[in-house]
Amino acid sequence: MIRALDVTTSLFATVARLGFAERVGPIGARPEKPLELYEFEACPFCRKVREALTVLDLEALIFPCPKGGPRFREEVRRRGGKTLFPYLVDPNTGVEMYESDDINRYLFEKYGQGSVPWLLSIPVVKDATSMLASALRYGGGARYRRAKAPERPLELWSYEGSPFCRIAREALSELEIPYLLRNVAKGSAGREALVRRSGKMMVPYLVDPNTGVEMFESADIVAYLNRTYAIEGDGAR
Ligand SMILES: N[C@@H](CCC(=O)N[C@@H](CS)C(=O)NCC(=O)O)C(=O)O
């Protein structure tokens, strides 16, 4: 896809959500272990939960479940009984749940100050704008492309409101590559750690412990993921 169109539609997706999830909100207790989220990038309900993770400045192990994906969809069916996304696992409390609104209520109750921000709670608005954001990306991150599974999860420094991060996450989603999502929105405690590690504050920043590669730039990240994990013949969009 033409790069300018790619960035513009991803920016429109953020605008559709009124620039939400670019900044950390009031936070509460911190979990000891990262949360685990089964989701896929094109799903508007999953987006709402990823936004909550950004606003609450929480890390999560992301298990992408694109349509046709052979690995993690089956894991969700085994754990919860159905293939419905998002599906949250909190290893700190043993809680596992479906339903984006229930998940967000749980997250803001447990790791925030109790109240859910209006863009994640007003009926119709919360879902309609998230659906619009997904529609603007015409299915990016929705369908599985055949890929090799990495031995260890990758690491992505990111935040939900960044249009460039979305482009990188779509590729991770399509290739069903699990990764530790390290949210570093404005006001995040993680920003300093990213600067120490990478030399500057810029996202997305990908770390691949399987190859030792660490890199900025969404287009380069997508090219790297395709080159390293996609199985030939299953071309990117
Ligand atoms: N009310 C649910 C709706 C979830 C939902 O419909 N998710 C869709 C994806 S956007 C799904 O899991 N579809 C089944 C599939 O992808 O196989 C929620 O808010 O979490």
The ligand as an SDF file (V2000), in Angstrom:
LIG
                    3D

 20 19  0  0  0  0  0  0  0  0999 V2000
  -19.8990   -7.6540   23.0120 N   0  0  0  0  0  0  0  0  0  0  0  0
  -18.5910   -8.1920   22.7130 C   0  0  0  0  0  0  0  0  0  0  0  0
  -18.4780   -8.2610   21.2150 C   0  0  0  0  0  0  0  0  0  0  0  0
  -17.1920   -8.9450   20.8000 C   0  0  0  0  0  0  0  0  0  0  0  0
  -17.2110   -9.3500   19.3400 C   0  0  0  0  0  0  0  0  0  0  0  0
  -18.2490   -9.3840   18.6570 O   0  0  0  0  0  0  0  0  0  0  0  0
  -15.9940   -9.6770   18.8260 N   0  0  0  0  0  0  0  0  0  0  0  0
  -15.8560  -10.1810   17.4720 C   0  0  0  0  0  0  0  0  0  0  0  0
  -14.6610   -9.5270   16.7930 C   0  0  0  0  0  0  0  0  0  0  0  0
  -14.8520   -7.7880   16.5770 S   0  0  0  0  0  0  0  0  0  0  0  0
  -15.5370  -11.6500   17.5090 C   0  0  0  0  0  0  0  0  0  0  0  0
  -14.9190  -12.1280   18.4400 O   0  0  0  0  0  0  0  0  0  0  0  0
  -15.9500  -12.3920   16.4840 N   0  0  0  0  0  0  0  0  0  0  0  0
  -15.6520  -13.7800   16.3700 C   0  0  0  0  0  0  0  0  0  0  0  0
  -14.4440  -14.0240   15.5480 C   0  0  0  0  0  0  0  0  0  0  0  0
  -13.6930  -13.1070   15.2040 O   0  0  0  0  0  0  0  0  0  0  0  0
  -14.2560  -15.1880   15.2490 O   0  0  0  0  0  0  0  0  0  0  0  0
  -17.5410   -7.2890   23.3190 C   0  0  0  0  0  0  0  0  0  0  0  0
  -17.7630   -6.0830   23.4760 O   0  0  0  0  0  0  0  0  0  0  0  0
  -16.4530   -7.7940   23.6700 O   0  0  0  0  0  0  0  0  0  0  0  0
  1  2  1  0
  2  3  1  0
  2 18  1  0
  3  4  1  0
  4  5  1  0
  5  6  2  0
  5  7  1  0
  7  8  1  0
  8  9  1  0
  8 11  1  0
  9 10  1  0
 11 12  2  0
 11 13  1  0
 13 14  1  0
 14 15  1  0
 15 16  2  0
 15 17  1  0
 18 19  2  0
 18 20  1  0
M  END
$$$$
